[in-house]
Amino acid sequence: MDSRAHISIIAAPNEIRMADKELNSTDYIQHHLQNLTFGECSDGEWRFADGHINLGKDHEAHVEQKDYTCDVSEMGFNAVHVDTMLVSIFLGSLVSFFFWSITRKASVKNPSKIQNAFEYAFDFVRGAVKDTFVPKNNNIIGPLALTSISWVLAMNLMDLLPVDLIPWIANGFQASNMYGPVHYFKILPVADINAPAGMALGIAVLIHYYSIKNKGLGGFVAELTLQPLGKWAIPFNMIVEIPGFYAKQGALALRLYGNLFAGEMIFILIALLFGSFFESISGAMWGVLGILLHMGWAIFHILIIALQAYVFMILTVVFLNQAHETHH
């Protein structure tokens, strides 16, 4: 499956089949940036979006109903990115199982190499939390920090897989992505804004909870209205404090999404070089260049994905520490 693959597009309601259409670079990029979407259509039924799946009743609903279409745009809020959900839940479960298996076999006298590595990572996270989080009466912050860095790192690592590998498997090992049962599948959850935004929303809930718990509702509101110039400048204080307070929480999601989305785009652009690998000598030369670029960017990208996981964790701890601080 490559950027010059031949495809067959089923376009309901007119059942127009465009066989042997050659994908250009734009089509290839757009295809790899599209999530497998399931949602509520205009008739109130929940289905996969048109052209996203070619299997069973979902395929029949899109082909047989000539007066019916179900675009992603009409689903609105009631649209679920199935690939993002599946991959993120799978990786979260895998990380949890991995930690559980290590602790179940943990030994004080004869620790395994995996146990030593886990204890080193645990000490690293615990040290970062101790240096950043001042209150000592909260037993949730440490596990939350370990969970966030482990989960985010696991999701980030998916960016190192070849961009066509998982879609090829999801399509039943079809040579063309549009002939198989599943037409779209993005393996990188954090390149979908919904995943980082969902994690940041969970952190935002905790920030509000601990802010109100430690400062009281009045103290929390006072922080957003009485600083920095006092009660005589409440409108100005609100203009300064409220956007800044929520911008930090929004940046928690946007920073992770922006960096991993950019990295994924570079991998997709490099993959375009493989399109004519077997067609000519010049195509083979471009393919070799693509392999070298892919390896070089992958090695550099390892630093990015690890750094972004650490930044997400440390900012989470910093924001929750601020939620425990009181101002007089």
Residue frames as qw, qx, qy, qz and C-alpha x, y, z in Angstrom:
[[0.000, 0.889, 0.458, 0.000, 0.00, 0.00, 0.00],
 [0.455, -0.213, 0.046, 0.863, 1.64, 3.27, -1.03],
 [0.130, 0.569, 0.116, -0.804, 0.96, 6.72, -2.38],
 [0.322, 0.321, -0.551, -0.699, 0.39, 5.35, -5.88],
 [0.253, 0.130, 0.951, -0.123, -1.94, 2.52, -4.91],
 [0.295, -0.194, -0.571, -0.741, -5.02, 1.89, -7.04],
 [0.198, 0.139, 0.703, -0.668, -8.28, 2.25, -5.15],
 [0.186, -0.421, -0.745, -0.484, -11.97, 1.63, -5.56],
 [0.098, 0.029, 0.417, -0.903, -14.14, 4.25, -3.88],
 [0.112, -0.527, -0.827, -0.163, -17.78, 3.48, -3.06],
 [0.013, -0.004, 0.150, -0.989, -19.63, 6.79, -2.93],
 [0.032, -0.620, -0.783, 0.026, -23.20, 6.55, -1.64],
 [0.666, 0.252, 0.556, -0.428, -25.87, 7.63, -2.50],
 [0.599, 0.615, -0.241, -0.452, -25.00, 7.40, -6.19],
 [0.905, -0.102, 0.401, 0.100, -22.97, 4.18, -5.89],
 [0.500, 0.817, -0.286, -0.019, -20.28, 5.71, -8.07],
 [0.877, -0.300, 0.234, 0.293, -17.28, 3.39, -8.27],
 [0.283, 0.896, -0.335, -0.065, -14.03, 5.03, -9.28],
 [0.949, -0.147, 0.186, 0.209, -11.79, 2.08, -10.01],
 [0.758, 0.169, 0.130, 0.616, -8.08, 2.35, -10.69],
 [0.020, 0.971, 0.018, 0.239, -7.81, 5.92, -9.44],
 [0.691, 0.182, -0.346, 0.608, -4.19, 6.80, -8.74],
 [0.444, -0.832, -0.248, 0.223, -3.69, 8.44, -5.37],
 [0.397, 0.701, -0.188, 0.562, -1.62, 11.59, -5.55],
 [0.377, 0.137, -0.579, 0.710, 0.39, 13.00, -2.66],
 [0.334, -0.256, 0.181, -0.889, -2.52, 15.09, -1.35],
 [0.821, -0.189, -0.324, -0.430, -4.87, 12.09, -1.33],
 [0.725, 0.039, -0.611, 0.314, -2.26, 10.00, 0.45],
 [0.152, 0.178, -0.492, 0.838, -1.70, 12.58, 3.18],
 [0.523, -0.229, 0.031, -0.821, -5.40, 13.26, 3.70],
 [0.832, -0.124, -0.492, -0.227, -6.10, 9.54, 3.93],
 [0.632, 0.002, -0.612, 0.475, -3.48, 9.02, 6.64],
 [0.001, -0.144, 0.381, -0.913, -4.78, 11.96, 8.66],
 [0.614, -0.251, -0.249, -0.705, -8.38, 10.67, 8.70],
 [0.276, -0.193, 0.831, -0.442, -9.67, 8.78, 11.73],
 [0.263, -0.255, -0.896, -0.253, -11.98, 5.78, 11.54],
 [0.239, -0.081, 0.272, -0.928, -15.22, 7.48, 12.63],
 [0.236, -0.411, -0.875, -0.103, -18.43, 6.05, 14.08],
 [0.046, 0.119, 0.335, -0.934, -21.28, 8.35, 15.03],
 [0.328, 0.557, 0.660, -0.382, -24.91, 9.45, 14.91],
 [0.221, 0.183, 0.584, 0.759, -26.11, 10.12, 11.38],
 [0.237, -0.065, -0.076, -0.966, -28.85, 12.48, 10.21],
 [0.634, -0.256, -0.535, -0.496, -31.52, 9.76, 10.49],
 [0.622, -0.582, 0.280, -0.443, -30.68, 9.15, 14.15],
 [0.995, -0.027, -0.061, 0.071, -28.88, 5.86, 13.49],
 [0.364, -0.768, 0.491, 0.190, -25.34, 5.24, 14.66],
 [0.911, 0.365, 0.124, 0.144, -23.11, 4.09, 11.81],
 [0.587, -0.283, 0.292, 0.700, -19.62, 4.34, 10.45],
 [0.215, 0.723, -0.095, -0.650, -19.09, 7.32, 8.18],
 [0.813, 0.564, 0.074, -0.125, -19.32, 6.81, 4.42],
 [0.632, 0.656, -0.375, 0.171, -16.25, 5.20, 2.95],
 [0.243, -0.688, 0.601, -0.326, -14.75, 4.32, 6.33],
 [0.456, -0.190, 0.856, -0.154, -15.71, 0.66, 6.48],
 [0.589, 0.253, -0.526, -0.559, -16.68, -1.98, 3.96],
 [0.148, 0.069, -0.965, 0.205, -18.05, -4.75, 6.13],
 [0.039, -0.387, -0.888, 0.246, -21.49, -6.27, 6.81],
 [0.039, 0.796, 0.600, -0.066, -24.49, -4.09, 7.61],
 [0.171, -0.746, 0.028, 0.643, -22.48, -0.89, 7.67],
 [0.179, -0.172, 0.648, 0.720, -21.43, -1.44, 4.07],
 [0.084, 0.498, 0.819, 0.274, -25.01, -2.27, 3.06],
 [0.064, -0.811, -0.429, 0.394, -26.37, 0.86, 4.76],
 [0.119, -0.649, 0.237, 0.713, -24.05, 3.05, 2.71],
 [0.098, -0.126, 0.762, 0.627, -24.46, 1.31, -0.64],
 [0.050, 0.437, 0.879, 0.184, -28.12, 0.27, -0.77],
 [0.000, -0.817, -0.456, 0.354, -29.70, 3.51, 0.51],
 [0.504, 0.409, 0.308, 0.695, -29.25, 5.70, -2.54],
 [0.075, -0.834, -0.181, -0.516, -30.80, 8.76, -0.93],
 [0.672, -0.738, -0.032, 0.050, -28.68, 8.52, 2.19],
 [0.564, 0.511, -0.397, 0.514, -25.23, 9.82, 3.09],
 [0.673, -0.721, -0.132, 0.100, -23.49, 9.96, 6.43],
 [0.481, 0.642, -0.278, 0.528, -20.55, 12.34, 6.34],
 [0.557, -0.187, -0.507, 0.630, -18.28, 12.90, 9.30],
 [0.041, 0.195, -0.072, 0.977, -19.25, 16.58, 9.28],
 [0.531, -0.414, -0.321, -0.666, -22.93, 15.84, 9.95],
 [0.694, -0.305, -0.622, 0.197, -22.14, 13.74, 13.05],
 [0.185, -0.829, 0.113, -0.515, -20.90, 16.77, 14.93],
 [0.311, -0.594, 0.612, -0.420, -20.19, 16.10, 18.61],
 [0.867, -0.087, 0.408, -0.271, -21.66, 12.60, 18.36],
 [0.760, 0.540, -0.362, 0.008, -18.68, 11.25, 16.44],
 [0.756, -0.543, 0.359, 0.065, -16.33, 8.70, 17.96],
 [0.400, 0.681, -0.607, -0.092, -12.84, 8.16, 16.59],
 [0.975, -0.169, -0.026, -0.143, -12.78, 4.41, 16.93],
 [0.785, 0.334, -0.330, 0.406, -9.08, 3.98, 16.20],
 [0.031, 0.600, -0.409, 0.686, -8.08, 6.56, 18.83],
 [0.722, -0.430, 0.213, -0.498, -10.30, 4.90, 21.42],
 [0.992, 0.010, -0.124, -0.003, -9.12, 1.36, 20.66],
 [0.658, 0.418, -0.372, 0.503, -5.41, 2.14, 20.58],
 [0.099, -0.594, 0.396, -0.693, -5.39, 4.37, 23.68],
 [0.809, -0.370, 0.182, -0.419, -7.43, 1.89, 25.76],
 [0.962, 0.137, -0.199, 0.126, -5.32, -1.02, 24.53],
 [0.483, 0.491, -0.418, 0.592, -2.06, 0.75, 25.40],
 [0.376, -0.568, 0.343, -0.647, -3.39, 1.83, 28.81],
 [0.943, -0.217, 0.066, -0.244, -4.37, -1.76, 29.55],
 [0.855, 0.310, -0.288, 0.300, -1.03, -3.02, 28.29],
 [0.168, 0.588, -0.451, 0.650, 0.91, -0.62, 30.52],
 [0.636, -0.466, 0.282, -0.547, -1.24, -1.57, 33.53],
 [0.996, -0.026, -0.058, -0.058, -0.72, -5.28, 32.86],
 [0.649, 0.477, -0.382, 0.453, 3.02, -4.72, 32.44],
 [0.128, -0.581, 0.462, -0.658, 3.28, -2.94, 35.81],
 [0.829, -0.312, 0.178, -0.429, 1.12, -5.56, 37.49],
 [0.959, 0.158, -0.212, 0.099, 3.22, -8.43, 36.14],
 [0.412, 0.533, -0.477, 0.565, 6.42, -6.76, 37.41],
 [0.361, -0.500, 0.432, -0.658, 5.07, -6.14, 40.91],
 [0.936, -0.153, -0.005, -0.318, 3.61, -9.68, 41.09],
 [0.930, 0.139, -0.198, 0.278, 7.04, -11.20, 40.44],
 [0.062, 0.849, -0.333, 0.405, 9.02, -8.58, 42.38],
 [0.879, -0.250, -0.296, 0.277, 11.81, -9.90, 44.59],
 [0.269, -0.943, 0.195, -0.016, 13.93, -8.08, 47.15],
 [0.673, -0.477, 0.505, 0.253, 16.78, -10.60, 47.16],
 [0.470, -0.029, 0.695, 0.544, 16.93, -11.44, 43.46],
 [0.395, 0.699, 0.195, -0.564, 15.36, -8.64, 41.36],
 [0.704, 0.391, 0.482, 0.347, 15.12, -9.15, 37.62],
 [0.334, -0.011, 0.248, 0.909, 16.51, -6.70, 35.07],
 [0.124, -0.584, -0.524, -0.607, 12.99, -5.59, 34.22],
 [0.494, -0.751, -0.417, 0.132, 12.26, -4.97, 37.90],
 [0.509, -0.379, -0.013, 0.773, 15.45, -2.91, 38.23],
 [0.157, 0.248, 0.401, 0.868, 14.49, -0.84, 35.20],
 [0.302, -0.702, -0.536, -0.359, 10.98, -0.29, 36.57],
 [0.548, -0.672, -0.306, 0.394, 12.35, 0.73, 39.98],
 [0.402, -0.130, 0.147, 0.894, 14.70, 3.19, 38.29],
 [0.057, -0.454, -0.476, -0.751, 11.77, 4.72, 36.36],
 [0.463, -0.721, -0.513, -0.059, 9.69, 4.79, 39.53],
 [0.537, -0.508, -0.169, 0.652, 12.47, 6.57, 41.47],
 [0.258, 0.127, 0.302, 0.909, 12.85, 9.05, 38.60],
 [0.239, -0.612, -0.497, -0.566, 9.15, 9.94, 38.69],
 [0.571, -0.683, -0.415, 0.187, 9.08, 10.05, 42.49],
 [0.497, -0.283, -0.039, 0.820, 12.08, 12.38, 42.54],
 [0.075, 0.319, 0.372, 0.869, 10.43, 14.69, 40.00],
 [0.407, -0.694, -0.505, -0.312, 7.25, 14.79, 42.07],
 [0.603, -0.571, -0.312, 0.461, 9.16, 15.51, 45.31],
 [0.394, -0.114, 0.101, 0.907, 11.05, 18.37, 43.67],
 [0.073, -0.301, -0.423, -0.852, 7.91, 19.92, 42.17],
 [0.523, -0.578, -0.477, -0.405, 4.99, 19.11, 44.46],
 [0.018, 0.476, -0.516, 0.712, 5.37, 20.84, 47.83],
 [0.710, -0.335, 0.224, -0.578, 2.41, 19.46, 49.88],
 [0.135, 0.304, -0.941, 0.068, 3.14, 16.06, 51.42],
 [0.433, 0.103, 0.712, -0.543, -0.42, 15.07, 52.31],
 [0.724, 0.432, -0.048, -0.535, -1.62, 13.97, 48.86],
 [0.554, -0.234, 0.787, 0.136, -1.12, 10.33, 47.90],
 [0.703, 0.575, 0.407, -0.099, -2.70, 10.67, 44.45],
 [0.244, 0.889, -0.269, -0.278, -0.12, 12.87, 42.74],
 [0.275, -0.504, 0.789, 0.217, 2.63, 10.25, 42.58],
 [0.532, 0.217, 0.814, 0.079, 0.52, 7.50, 40.99],
 [0.458, 0.818, 0.270, -0.220, -1.06, 10.08, 38.68],
 [0.068, 0.823, -0.460, -0.325, 2.37, 11.24, 37.53],
 [0.350, -0.266, 0.874, 0.208, 3.55, 7.67, 36.89],
 [0.543, 0.478, 0.687, -0.074, 0.34, 6.85, 35.03],
 [0.370, 0.878, 0.062, -0.298, 0.46, 9.96, 32.85],
 [0.015, 0.725, -0.605, -0.329, 4.10, 9.62, 31.77],
 [0.409, -0.098, 0.898, 0.131, 3.75, 5.87, 31.13],
 [0.524, 0.578, 0.612, -0.130, 0.52, 6.14, 29.15],
 [0.312, 0.893, -0.084, -0.314, 1.60, 9.16, 27.12],
 [0.140, -0.594, 0.728, 0.311, 4.97, 7.56, 26.36],
 [0.496, 0.129, 0.855, 0.079, 3.28, 4.34, 25.20],
 [0.492, 0.755, 0.403, -0.157, 0.99, 6.30, 22.88],
 [0.115, 0.874, -0.324, -0.342, 3.87, 8.44, 21.59],
 [0.396, -0.365, 0.795, 0.279, 5.87, 5.32, 20.72],
 [0.649, 0.468, 0.599, -0.038, 3.24, 4.40, 18.14],
 [0.334, 0.890, -0.102, -0.294, 4.64, 7.18, 15.98],
 [0.191, -0.593, 0.729, 0.283, 7.74, 5.06, 15.36],
 [0.635, 0.215, 0.741, 0.042, 5.74, 2.38, 13.55],
 [0.157, 0.034, 0.598, 0.786, 5.68, 2.65, 9.72],
 [0.359, 0.201, 0.154, -0.898, 2.70, 4.80, 8.74],
 [0.643, 0.153, -0.461, -0.592, 1.27, 2.12, 6.43],
 [0.182, 0.151, -0.959, 0.154, 1.80, -0.93, 8.67],
 [0.230, 0.230, 0.764, -0.556, -1.27, -0.82, 10.91],
 [0.565, 0.419, 0.008, -0.711, -3.66, 0.43, 8.17],
 [0.462, 0.328, -0.755, -0.330, -2.43, -2.46, 6.01],
 [0.077, -0.029, -0.959, 0.273, -3.16, -4.95, 8.82],
 [0.352, 0.327, 0.507, -0.716, -6.55, -3.32, 9.58],
 [0.577, 0.442, -0.234, -0.646, -7.46, -3.65, 5.90],
 [0.939, 0.050, 0.311, -0.138, -7.01, -7.40, 6.03],
 [0.536, -0.362, 0.568, 0.509, -3.49, -7.28, 4.51],
 [0.592, 0.713, 0.371, 0.059, -4.92, -5.77, 1.32],
 [0.581, 0.087, 0.200, 0.784, -2.46, -4.22, -1.11],
 [0.009, -0.447, -0.212, -0.869, -4.81, -1.25, -1.50],
 [0.020, 0.082, 0.632, -0.771, -6.32, 0.50, 1.48],
 [0.500, 0.130, 0.033, -0.856, -9.71, 0.97, -0.23],
 [0.628, 0.041, -0.687, -0.363, -10.33, -2.69, -1.03],
 [0.298, -0.007, -0.865, 0.404, -10.09, -3.99, 2.53],
 [0.323, -0.636, -0.700, -0.030, -12.78, -4.02, 5.21],
 [0.329, -0.818, -0.219, 0.418, -11.45, -0.98, 7.12],
 [0.532, 0.717, 0.145, 0.426, -10.50, 2.03, 5.02],
 [0.050, 0.789, -0.276, 0.547, -9.04, 4.30, 7.73],
 [0.815, -0.507, -0.235, 0.153, -7.03, 3.60, 10.86],
 [0.169, 0.800, -0.362, 0.448, -4.69, 6.02, 12.62],
 [0.794, -0.144, -0.515, 0.289, -2.31, 4.32, 15.02],
 [0.347, 0.112, -0.365, 0.857, -1.16, 7.48, 16.86],
 [0.218, -0.733, -0.642, 0.060, -3.82, 8.57, 19.40],
 [0.300, -0.660, -0.164, 0.669, -2.04, 11.77, 20.47],
 [0.144, -0.038, 0.455, 0.878, -2.10, 13.04, 16.87],
 [0.223, -0.605, -0.640, -0.417, -5.88, 13.22, 17.32],
 [0.047, -0.442, 0.265, -0.855, -6.66, 16.33, 19.39],
 [0.722, -0.451, -0.226, -0.473, -9.43, 14.46, 21.20],
 [0.846, -0.178, -0.423, 0.270, -7.02, 12.22, 23.13],
 [0.402, 0.111, -0.348, 0.840, -4.73, 14.96, 24.53],
 [0.299, -0.406, -0.030, -0.863, -7.77, 17.17, 25.16],
 [0.788, -0.402, -0.389, -0.259, -9.47, 14.35, 27.08],
 [0.722, -0.149, -0.431, 0.520, -6.42, 13.84, 29.29],
 [0.173, 0.223, -0.177, 0.943, -6.05, 17.58, 29.83],
 [0.506, -0.477, -0.240, -0.677, -9.75, 17.80, 30.73],
 [0.806, -0.374, -0.448, 0.093, -9.24, 15.17, 33.43],
 [0.524, -0.031, -0.317, 0.790, -6.33, 17.19, 34.84],
 [0.110, -0.386, -0.068, -0.913, -8.47, 20.35, 34.68],
 [0.677, -0.523, -0.385, -0.347, -11.16, 18.67, 36.80],
 [0.756, -0.303, -0.383, 0.437, -8.54, 17.79, 39.42],
 [0.303, 0.200, -0.125, 0.923, -7.16, 21.34, 39.36],
 [0.371, -0.491, -0.168, -0.770, -10.60, 22.78, 40.06],
 [0.783, -0.443, -0.429, -0.083, -11.30, 20.16, 42.72],
 [0.690, -0.222, -0.334, 0.602, -8.11, 20.75, 44.69],
 [0.134, 0.337, -0.020, 0.932, -8.29, 24.53, 44.23],
 [0.518, -0.531, -0.199, -0.641, -11.74, 24.63, 45.82],
 [0.832, -0.359, -0.412, 0.098, -10.87, 21.99, 48.43],
 [0.645, -0.125, -0.276, 0.701, -7.74, 23.78, 49.67],
 [0.142, 0.097, -0.030, 0.985, -8.77, 27.40, 49.21],
 [0.234, 0.533, 0.625, -0.520, -12.52, 27.24, 49.47],
 [0.408, 0.655, 0.555, 0.312, -14.86, 28.42, 46.76],
 [0.041, -0.989, -0.101, 0.105, -14.41, 32.02, 47.87],
 [0.448, -0.648, 0.431, 0.440, -10.62, 31.75, 47.88],
 [0.561, 0.161, 0.660, 0.473, -10.61, 30.17, 44.41],
 [0.264, 0.838, 0.423, 0.222, -12.85, 32.91, 42.99],
 [0.245, -0.932, 0.068, 0.258, -10.76, 35.55, 44.76],
 [0.576, -0.322, 0.506, 0.556, -7.61, 34.31, 43.02],
 [0.410, 0.393, 0.628, 0.532, -9.27, 34.89, 39.65],
 [0.028, 0.864, 0.409, 0.293, -10.80, 38.25, 40.51],
 [0.375, -0.920, -0.017, 0.109, -8.66, 40.07, 43.13],
 [0.594, -0.436, 0.391, 0.551, -5.20, 39.51, 41.69],
 [0.659, -0.011, -0.327, 0.677, -2.96, 41.23, 40.80],
 [0.107, 0.390, -0.026, 0.914, -4.36, 44.73, 41.49],
 [0.057, 0.152, 0.665, -0.729, -6.89, 44.16, 44.27],
 [0.218, 0.551, 0.785, -0.181, -10.63, 44.60, 44.56],
 [0.185, 0.728, 0.080, -0.655, -10.68, 48.02, 42.87],
 [0.275, 0.516, -0.585, -0.562, -9.65, 46.49, 39.56],
 [0.658, 0.045, 0.727, -0.192, -11.78, 43.32, 39.45],
 [0.751, 0.613, 0.129, -0.210, -12.74, 43.63, 35.74],
 [0.343, 0.770, -0.537, -0.029, -9.10, 44.04, 34.75],
 [0.361, -0.421, 0.815, -0.169, -8.02, 41.23, 37.09],
 [0.782, 0.227, 0.534, -0.229, -10.55, 38.88, 35.51],
 [0.657, 0.726, -0.143, -0.144, -9.35, 39.75, 32.01],
 [0.153, 0.704, -0.689, 0.086, -5.79, 38.92, 33.05],
 [0.365, -0.337, 0.821, -0.282, -6.27, 35.92, 35.35],
 [0.793, 0.200, 0.448, -0.362, -9.14, 33.87, 33.89],
 [0.762, 0.596, -0.215, -0.136, -7.78, 33.47, 30.33],
 [0.184, 0.644, -0.722, 0.174, -4.31, 32.72, 31.72],
 [0.552, -0.245, 0.702, -0.377, -5.67, 30.14, 34.16],
 [0.845, 0.289, 0.389, -0.224, -7.48, 28.18, 31.46],
 [0.551, 0.739, -0.371, -0.113, -4.84, 28.77, 28.77],
 [0.139, -0.552, 0.814, -0.121, -2.35, 26.74, 30.83],
 [0.654, 0.039, 0.714, -0.246, -4.71, 23.79, 30.94],
 [0.745, 0.620, 0.108, -0.221, -5.46, 24.07, 27.23],
 [0.280, 0.772, -0.567, -0.064, -1.74, 24.28, 26.43],
 [0.520, -0.334, 0.777, -0.124, -1.26, 20.97, 28.23],
 [0.765, 0.350, 0.536, -0.067, -3.22, 19.30, 25.42],
 [0.538, 0.837, -0.031, -0.100, -2.10, 21.50, 22.51],
 [0.093, -0.765, 0.629, 0.106, 1.61, 21.11, 23.25],
 [0.557, -0.142, 0.817, 0.034, 1.43, 17.31, 23.14],
 [0.674, 0.569, 0.462, -0.095, -0.87, 17.27, 20.12],
 [0.344, 0.904, -0.175, -0.186, 1.14, 19.82, 18.13],
 [0.162, -0.657, 0.721, 0.150, 4.50, 18.12, 18.58],
 [0.531, -0.016, 0.846, 0.049, 3.29, 14.59, 17.80],
 [0.612, 0.687, 0.351, -0.175, 1.11, 15.71, 14.90],
 [0.241, 0.866, -0.378, -0.223, 4.10, 17.47, 13.36],
 [0.305, -0.444, 0.835, 0.115, 6.23, 14.37, 13.84],
 [0.637, 0.298, 0.707, -0.071, 3.58, 12.18, 12.21],
 [0.510, 0.824, 0.062, -0.239, 3.35, 14.55, 9.24],
 [0.039, 0.746, -0.627, -0.221, 7.10, 14.27, 8.68],
 [0.460, -0.125, 0.878, 0.044, 6.88, 10.46, 8.70],
 [0.623, 0.576, 0.502, -0.166, 4.02, 10.62, 6.17],
 [0.353, 0.875, -0.218, -0.251, 5.99, 12.96, 3.91],
 [0.175, -0.548, 0.800, 0.170, 9.00, 10.65, 4.09],
 [0.601, 0.148, 0.782, -0.076, 6.75, 7.69, 3.23],
 [0.583, 0.735, 0.101, -0.330, 5.83, 9.42, -0.05],
 [0.098, 0.709, -0.641, -0.278, 9.36, 8.73, -1.24],
 [0.404, -0.137, 0.904, 0.023, 8.65, 4.98, -1.23],
 [0.658, 0.467, 0.288, -0.516, 5.80, 5.31, -3.77],
 [0.733, 0.621, -0.216, -0.175, 7.88, 4.58, -6.86],
 [0.497, -0.609, 0.614, 0.074, 10.55, 2.39, -5.24],
 [0.643, -0.012, 0.739, 0.199, 10.17, -0.48, -7.73],
 [0.569, 0.749, 0.292, -0.173, 9.25, 1.54, -10.81],
 [0.578, 0.756, -0.146, 0.270, 12.62, 2.89, -11.98],
 [0.683, 0.073, -0.342, 0.641, 16.21, 3.48, -10.99],
 [0.001, 0.430, -0.152, 0.890, 15.45, 7.06, -9.95],
 [0.688, -0.496, -0.177, -0.499, 12.48, 5.76, -7.94],
 [0.875, -0.202, -0.360, 0.255, 14.78, 3.28, -6.19],
 [0.423, 0.253, -0.288, 0.821, 17.19, 6.10, -5.35],
 [0.343, -0.494, 0.031, -0.799, 14.36, 8.14, -3.83],
 [0.851, -0.376, -0.301, -0.209, 13.31, 5.04, -1.89],
 [0.743, -0.022, -0.389, 0.544, 16.80, 4.58, -0.44],
 [0.090, 0.367, -0.193, 0.906, 16.83, 8.25, 0.51],
 [0.609, -0.486, -0.165, -0.605, 13.45, 7.74, 2.18],
 [0.868, -0.262, -0.398, 0.141, 14.81, 4.83, 4.23],
 [0.527, 0.110, -0.334, 0.774, 17.77, 6.89, 5.41],
 [0.180, -0.418, 0.044, -0.890, 15.55, 9.87, 6.26],
 [0.752, -0.441, -0.319, -0.373, 13.09, 7.61, 8.08],
 [0.801, -0.189, -0.416, 0.387, 15.84, 6.08, 10.22],
 [0.327, 0.213, -0.238, 0.889, 17.39, 9.46, 10.99],
 [0.368, -0.440, -0.056, -0.817, 14.10, 11.09, 11.91],
 [0.811, -0.383, -0.412, -0.160, 13.05, 8.04, 13.98],
 [0.664, -0.083, -0.432, 0.604, 16.25, 8.23, 16.05],
 [0.065, 0.225, -0.162, 0.959, 15.77, 11.95, 16.65],
 [0.532, -0.408, -0.298, -0.679, 12.05, 11.47, 17.26],
 [0.688, -0.289, -0.630, 0.214, 12.75, 9.09, 20.16],
 [0.291, -0.063, -0.375, 0.878, 14.00, 12.11, 22.10],
 [0.283, -0.224, -0.153, -0.920, 10.87, 14.09, 21.21],
 [0.672, -0.362, -0.524, -0.379, 8.37, 11.44, 22.28],
 [0.621, -0.275, -0.574, 0.458, 10.18, 10.86, 25.59],
 [0.161, 0.021, -0.205, 0.965, 10.50, 14.60, 26.23],
 [0.401, -0.300, -0.283, -0.818, 6.82, 15.25, 25.49],
 [0.696, -0.394, -0.597, -0.060, 5.75, 12.49, 27.90],
 [0.503, -0.214, -0.451, 0.705, 7.95, 14.02, 30.60],
 [0.026, -0.142, -0.010, -0.989, 6.68, 17.55, 29.91],
 [0.545, -0.412, -0.461, -0.566, 3.06, 16.40, 30.15],
 [0.690, -0.389, -0.567, 0.228, 3.78, 14.72, 33.49],
 [0.418, -0.138, -0.321, 0.839, 5.78, 17.57, 35.02],
 [0.170, -0.248, -0.140, -0.943, 3.25, 20.24, 33.96],
 [0.619, -0.457, -0.557, -0.311, 0.48, 18.14, 35.47],
 [0.629, -0.368, -0.486, 0.482, 2.34, 18.08, 38.78],
 [0.224, 0.033, -0.095, 0.969, 3.13, 21.81, 38.58],
 [0.339, -0.373, -0.326, -0.800, -0.49, 22.78, 37.92],
 [0.691, -0.487, -0.525, -0.102, -1.75, 20.57, 40.75],
 [0.530, -0.202, -0.384, 0.729, 0.87, 22.07, 43.06],
 [0.021, -0.187, -0.051, -0.981, -0.45, 25.52, 42.20],
 [0.537, -0.461, -0.486, -0.513, -3.95, 24.28, 43.04],
 [0.689, -0.450, -0.497, 0.275, -2.71, 23.55, 46.58],
 [0.371, 0.055, -0.208, 0.903, -1.06, 26.95, 47.06],
 [0.142, -0.851, -0.500, 0.076, -2.88, 29.64, 49.00],
 [0.336, 0.401, -0.003, 0.852, -2.28, 33.37, 48.58],
 [0.313, -0.675, -0.511, 0.430, -2.72, 35.90, 51.35]]
